[in-house]
């Protein structure tokens, strides 16, 4: 299963980040099993089915006003 994980880095919890994970399994309860290594150092906000790209999020305008765009992390899955 392919999912998009939305999270905050524990070291910089002001910037919403995202990561696409593939080949994941589902538990018997129907929840996606995220490998422990992918959880370390992250405050997970949501797990979305499929590959999703966040276009705007809370705080985007504030980051633009203070020229903080360079600190926003987006890992292009391609």
Secondary structure as UniProt FT lines:
FT   STRAND          3..9
FT   TURN            10..11
FT   STRAND          12..21
FT   TURN            28..29
FT   HELIX           36..39
FT   TURN            40..41
FT   STRAND          42..49
FT   TURN            58..59
FT   HELIX           60..65
FT   TURN            66..67
FT   HELIX           69..71
//
